[in-house]
Amino acid sequence: MAAQNPRTPGWARGAVAGTMRGMNTSTSSPLPAAPRLGEVLRPGDAGYEQARALWNGAIDRCPAFIVRCRTAAEVAASVRFAAEKGLLLAVKGGGHSIPGWSVCEGGLMIDLSPMKAVHVDVGRRIATAEPGLLLREYDAATQAHGLASPGGEISHTGIAGLTLGGGIGWLSRKHGLACDNLIEAEVVLADGRIVVANERQHPDLFWGLRGGGGNFGVVTKFTFRLHPVPPVMAGFVMYPIAAAHDVLAHYEERTRLAPDELSLVAALVAAPPAPFVPPELRLQPVVAVAACYVGDARDGTDAVQPVRGFGRPAVDTFAVQPYTQVQQWFDASVPHGLHYHCRSEWLRPLDAAAIDALVRAGAGRSSPMSQVLLRHMGGATARVAADATAFRFRDATHILTLASCWEPGDPRGEVHRQWCRDAWSSLRPASTGGAYVNQLGEDEGEARTREAYGTATWDRLVAVKRRYDPANLFRMNQNINPQG
Ligand SMILES: Cc1cc2nc3c(=O)[nH]c(=O)nc-3n(C[C@H](O)[C@H](O)[C@H](O)COP(=O)(O)OP(=O)(O)OC[C@H]3O[C@@H](n4cnc5c(N)ncnc54)[C@H](O)[C@@H]3O)c2cc1C
């Protein structure tokens, strides 16, 4: 028997014994069974602590209930229950929300992690995927057939939140964002109805789901377009931090020349203590350029040569390798449970001032685990019309991610957060305006969320929100307030 938790309201304790279990065990009257919500966990129950934990260890919230759902019907019953009881509702897919939107204090958290089915239709080149899948699980299923659809760069991220906010990764310049490859979604709406959204059915909802985050409902099934992705030529070169100016200038030059097949990332980080890193560079500040050529591996060998050939890299890991391997390169650099604070910005082509600011940001990191990351955008991502989806910034050249990271218990947490904010401020002059909605920090406020969409997209999102969630049940996210 779980301990009674003071955060659990009295009516709700009864509900757990009765209708929440779907069995009306607390009464002998012949009431019909309420629809099952899924496995209900309360504070003290086995599995509760694990289910409420997010990737960002700085987030520490305790829902009154966690419902671990296995089907769309269970999600629908949970949504209806939260709406009827006026409970704050959080929805957890892969749990990588950096500000922690997927767990609430009190209220009800829907945990989608049991929903991991994936089906690959090789003939039609589509995959249907449930929202509890992590990228590595989804990629493993599609790559078993030599296929893939765009995701992010860290394989322990969830497909759900990533896709709903956009989804940028190694395949994006060639094949678009994760959301550009979404062709249909099954969605549980705020009133508990289960609908299908695509270009023909609920097209306004389908538009909003592609960039608008979890504002409109709980997606219980994603259908993605797949592409052939044979082993890729990919790797990274690494240099001592003293080379940062030159290396970043070279990165910028290569991005201007890159074909769609070639994706580039620059990073100012600490070198890992890995065998492939010379001993004198391990754990030292470095600058690195990573590249992945999505296409014929022989063409890729030629395409990455200018990247590999620049200066005298201390490390060169380039090789033809499976895409799933590339997806896991950096997993260990951002482990679960550390404390994180992030900022992002869409950037124009880098000029000398921007490169200076990046180098200063990298050199001034207050924690060795903090990172300055730049990803080259463009290609297929930029060819989708600005109003085709709710994802806005298709004309940016780079996405900047600043991630401060420290051990739990480090008393300098606020110093690390401040480094992130200061570094971000110093890069604002290079901005195209606005942030990536999937990387907004918890302290940025509603004005920044509006900025992430721009006025035209924001107004359209508000109209969709009013239609599908007028009471703002789904508000644990980068919220689109139905009041506008
Ligand atoms: C280590 C790390 C690496 C990252 N790398 C990339 C990257 O390479 N590219 C990129 O584009 N982004 C990247 N991101 C950002 C990432 O896309 C977002 O954090 C994303 O929201 C994570 O999705 P999730 O399902 O894991 O998160 P969750 O915390 O589960 O959810 C995030 C948000 O989506 C909502 N949500 C989740 N599932 C559903 C659902 N089924 N229906 C409706 N709403 C739902 C939640 O309520 C919450 O508001 C990264 C983040 C981290 C922490």
The ligand as a Gaussian input file, in Angstrom:
#p B3LYP/6-31G(d) Opt

LIG

0 1
 C       20.213000      15.978000     -24.692000
 C       19.303000      16.678000     -25.667000
 C       19.613000      16.685000     -27.007000
 C       18.780000      17.323000     -27.922000
 N       19.124000      17.316000     -29.244000
 C       18.272000      17.864000     -30.137000
 C       18.549000      17.805000     -31.523000
 O       19.585000      17.291000     -31.951000
 N       17.652000      18.336000     -32.379000
 C       16.500000      18.921000     -31.948000
 O       15.717000      19.358000     -32.777000
 N       16.211000      19.008000     -30.637000
 C       17.065000      18.496000     -29.725000
 N       16.785000      18.578000     -28.389000
 C       15.566000      19.280000     -27.947000
 C       14.405000      18.280000     -27.945000
 O       13.896000      18.225000     -29.244000
 C       13.309000      18.718000     -26.974000
 O       13.825000      18.763000     -25.680000
 C       12.098000      17.782000     -27.061000
 O       11.008000      18.444000     -26.503000
 C       12.339000      16.476000     -26.358000
 O       11.279000      15.590000     -26.581000
 P       10.928000      14.470000     -25.497000
 O        9.759000      13.702000     -25.972000
 O       12.158000      13.729000     -25.128000
 O       10.579000      15.390000     -24.250000
 P        9.425000      15.445000     -23.165000
 O       10.062000      16.098000     -21.993000
 O        8.787000      14.148000     -22.934000
 O        8.373000      16.414000     -23.828000
 C        8.689000      17.701000     -24.298000
 C        7.403000      18.502000     -24.523000
 O        6.598000      17.829000     -25.478000
 C        5.349000      17.436000     -24.896000
 N        5.032000      16.081000     -25.355000
 C        5.800000      14.973000     -25.227000
 N        5.195000      13.929000     -25.821000
 C        4.041000      14.394000     -26.326000
 C        2.995000      13.791000     -27.063000
 N        3.019000      12.518000     -27.412000
 N        1.954000      14.562000     -27.430000
 C        1.908000      15.868000     -27.092000
 N        2.874000      16.495000     -26.411000
 C        3.929000      15.750000     -26.024000
 C        5.575000      17.497000     -23.406000
 O        4.392000      17.701000     -22.692000
 C        6.546000      18.648000     -23.266000
 O        5.877000      19.873000     -23.293000
 C       17.601000      17.955000     -27.468000
 C       17.302000      17.961000     -26.103000
 C       18.133000      17.332000     -25.207000
 C       17.805000      17.371000     -23.759000

